[in-house]
Amino acid sequence: MRLALLALRNLTRNRRRTAISLAVIATGTAALLLTAGFVAFSFEGLSEAMIHGGLGHLEVVRQSTADSHTATLERSVAEGLDDWEALQARIEALPGVRAAAPTLYAAGMASTASGKSAAFLGVAGDPVRERRMGFTLKLREGEALADAPPREGEDRVLLAKGLAESLGLRPGDRMTLLAVDPDGMLNALDAVVAGLVTTGVQELDTRYLKLHLASAQRLLGSSGASNLLVTLDRTDRTEVARAELLRLLAGHQPPLAVVPWTARAPFYGQVRALYKGIFAFLGSIVFALVVLATSNTLLMAVMERVREFGTLRALGTSISQVAGLVGLEALWLGLLGALLGDALGAVLIVVLNALAITMPPPPGAVDPIDLQVLFVPEAFAGTIVLMLVVLTLASAAPIVRVARLRIVEALTHT
């Protein structure tokens, strides 16, 4: 304890040098906290955007469909769920399940009275359950789809802005949808454009449209659904809920698969890998800078105190005690610098979040994103441990220098 207190007092002997070292450590700590907070925000924001953008936490679908790896928007209704209503009731009875919404995918051609036509990818669902699940589309013009199933001849659709522009349609205009039913027959559906939306993905906006489940069933001549999308009250329960659903649906014919949202969104895994690589790269730079700066500072302090160390050795202080003194000074620098860095990082996080900064849309997206930095408690504790490790490594060279001092040479050092 006395040696630790003596090491702490020694840091005040050259306050300018100590202040510079603390500033370097604190800056590096704050930089790591900001990076960790931004990465955590990116992961959380991206995952929630995908889940509530239409993926849900889990997808219940035929096993054969899941094994085929067919693109979601291109699945055939013939491979769907005929008894989806019974399955829906059983799934929604499970604890922690917010809702299970049927989805029906339709692909075909959209045309107008003026002769314009374009390919479309349609997604149909139940507006009531989708609202309960938090599924949202950005409505730019017009109005959303009604909750009640439309009567025949009163079908309405939501068009993505890119598709609406290519067809020259506005809210209130009429259009015709053409699609092939499970029997290979071509069906048509007349509909009114209720509103214009954006999906957030520029390429998808050129083909996307949204319609009520009843409208899509009329278009495809089917009463089934392509799948059931399940949302939970908490994202961290995804794997537990998946195991419960697998037990619930065991023995169903045809066999069913329960697919987690991460398996349907490989892009998320790629983004996580990219951001982790960036964080590791930045961390290594900070690590190297702090080690070099503090090691140089500690070495200079040792060189200025050679005669002092020689006197301590002449008075009977062991080599381990002298080396321990230098090591404890480094640990005090690491601890105090990390605590200052945590405080600085917390202030910077609050300031950045208060500024409400927005960043340009990422590649392929159409909407800007907010710049937010999350408080990550593990990062605040982890940076303290990291800086103690960094300063331990930085003190290696000065400790070796002290251990090699000879008493006579140290006492005559100038």
Order of alpha helices (4+ residues) and beta strands (2+ residues): alpha-alpha-beta-alpha-alpha-beta-beta-alpha-beta-beta-alpha-beta-beta-beta-alpha-beta-alpha-beta-alpha-alpha-alpha-alpha-beta-beta-alpha-alpha-alpha
